[in-house]
Amino acid sequence: MAVTEAARREIRARYPQDNFLVMEGVPREDIVAEWRSNTTRENGIETARLIQGMPGKKVLLTSDFHMYRALRVFRKLGIDVTPMPIPDVLKASEHWNGRISGFQTMTAETAKIIYYKLHGWILRCVSLRIEHLASVMHRLVVEYRRLLTRSLLCFSLAKFFK
């Protein structure tokens, strides 16, 4: 199982003892964690080195907003993983005070996706057509607008009733 930095933060926030996966039923000896990397690409490269020749199912555990890029980086490096996203931005956006940071996180991740695509570090899925990509981007823009509108409205109301 490959654990990204975003997932590490979430796991540590939930379970300070780092026993999240064990508590979820994964045998401790089946967990391979990579802690040396600083970027998603480095994480993929190091993980590929660590699990080379290892049999069994590989699971990629990372934040919901980060899964799109991480999954494509790992597959570009030849690592066949099953995605297991942790609801990070989705969870934060449930509360009005988390929507601005969620919007900022999604904006930064979008920029990173573009950067990774320009460098050729992301696998381009054959099944992903231009129309589908346009549809996904449209939904992201709509969601950004919704989050921003709600955040600004809640912020304005909070200042009004203060």
C-alpha positions in Angstrom: 0.0 0.0 0.0 1.4 3.4 -1.0 0.6 6.2 1.4 1.0 9.8 0.2 1.9 12.9 2.3 -1.7 14.1 2.3 -3.0 10.7 3.5 -0.2 10.7 6.1 -1.5 14.0 7.5 -5.1 12.7 7.6 -4.1 9.4 9.2 -2.0 11.2 11.9 -4.9 13.6 12.5 -7.3 10.7 13.0 -5.0 8.2 14.7 -1.8 9.7 16.3 -0.4 6.1 16.7 -0.4 5.6 12.9 -2.5 2.5 13.3 -5.2 3.6 10.9 -4.6 0.8 8.3 -4.2 -1.8 11.0 -7.4 -0.7 12.7 -9.1 -1.0 9.2 -8.0 -4.7 9.1 -4.8 -4.5 7.0 -2.1 -6.8 8.4 0.9 -4.7 9.6 3.3 -6.9 7.6 1.4 -6.1 4.3 1.8 -2.3 4.7 4.7 -0.7 2.7 4.9 3.0 3.4 7.3 5.4 1.6 8.3 8.4 3.6 11.4 9.8 1.8 9.7 11.6 -1.1 8.7 15.3 -1.2 6.5 15.2 -4.4 3.9 12.9 -5.8 6.2 11.9 -8.6 9.1 11.1 -6.2 6.6 9.1 -4.2 5.7 7.1 -7.2 9.3 6.5 -8.2 10.3 5.4 -4.6 7.2 3.3 -4.3 8.0 1.5 -7.6 11.4 0.7 -6.2 10.1 -0.5 -2.9 7.4 -2.8 -4.3 9.3 -4.1 -7.3 8.5 -7.8 -7.6 6.1 -7.8 -4.7 3.0 -10.0 -5.3 -0.5 -9.0 -4.3 -2.9 -6.1 -4.7 -1.5 -2.6 -4.4 -3.7 0.2 -2.9 -3.0 3.9 -3.3 -4.3 5.8 -0.3 -4.4 9.6 -0.7 -6.8 12.6 -0.4 -9.8 12.9 -2.6 -8.5 16.0 -4.3 -5.1 14.4 -5.0 -6.3 11.0 -6.3 -6.6 12.1 -9.9 -3.0 13.2 -10.2 -1.5 10.5 -7.9 -3.3 7.6 -9.7 -2.1 8.8 -13.1 1.5 9.3 -11.8 1.6 5.8 -10.4 0.2 4.2 -13.5 2.6 6.1 -15.7 5.4 4.6 -13.7 3.9 1.1 -14.3 2.4 0.6 -10.8 -1.0 -1.0 -11.0 -2.8 0.4 -8.0 -6.4 0.4 -6.7 -7.4 3.9 -5.6 -8.6 4.5 -2.0 -9.3 8.2 -1.6 -9.7 9.8 1.9 -12.4 12.6 1.9 -10.3 15.6 2.7 -11.6 18.6 0.7 -15.1 17.1 0.5 -15.2 16.8 4.3 -13.8 20.3 4.8 -16.4 21.8 2.5 -19.2 20.5 4.6 -18.6 23.4 6.9 -18.8 27.0 5.8 -15.4 27.9 7.3 -13.7 25.1 5.3 -14.9 26.1 1.9 -12.3 28.8 1.2 -9.4 26.5 2.1 -11.1 23.8 0.0 -11.3 26.1 -3.0 -7.6 27.1 -2.5 -6.6 23.4 -2.3 -8.5 22.5 -5.4 -7.1 25.5 -7.3 -3.5 24.5 -6.3 -4.1 20.9 -7.3 -5.5 22.0 -10.7 -2.3 23.9 -11.3 -0.2 20.9 -10.2 -2.2 18.7 -12.6 -1.4 21.0 -15.5 2.3 21.2 -14.5 2.5 17.4 -14.3 0.8 17.0 -17.7 3.1 19.5 -19.3 6.1 17.5 -18.0 4.6 14.2 -19.2 4.5 12.8 -15.7 0.8 11.8 -15.8 -0.5 8.8 -17.8 -3.0 9.9 -20.4 -5.9 7.5 -20.1 -7.0 6.2 -23.5 -10.6 6.1 -22.3 -10.5 9.8 -21.3 -11.8 11.7 -24.3 -11.7 15.5 -24.8 -15.5 15.7 -24.3 -15.2 13.9 -21.0 -12.3 16.1 -19.9 -14.3 19.2 -20.8 -17.3 17.9 -18.8 -15.1 17.2 -15.8 -13.5 20.7 -16.0 -17.0 22.2 -16.3 -18.2 20.4 -13.1 -15.0 21.6 -11.3 -15.7 25.2 -12.3 -19.3 24.8 -11.1 -18.2 23.3 -7.8 -15.6 26.1 -7.3 -18.2 28.7 -7.9 -20.6 27.0 -5.5 -18.0 26.7 -2.8 -16.8 30.3 -3.3 -20.4 31.6 -3.3 -21.3 29.8 -0.1 -18.1 30.8 1.6 -18.5 34.5 0.7 -22.2 34.4 1.7 -21.4 32.8 5.0 -18.5 35.2 5.6 -20.8 38.2 4.8 -23.6 36.9 7.1 -21.1 36.2 9.9 -19.8 39.8 9.6 -23.3 41.2 9.5 -24.5 39.4 12.6 -21.3 40.0 14.5 
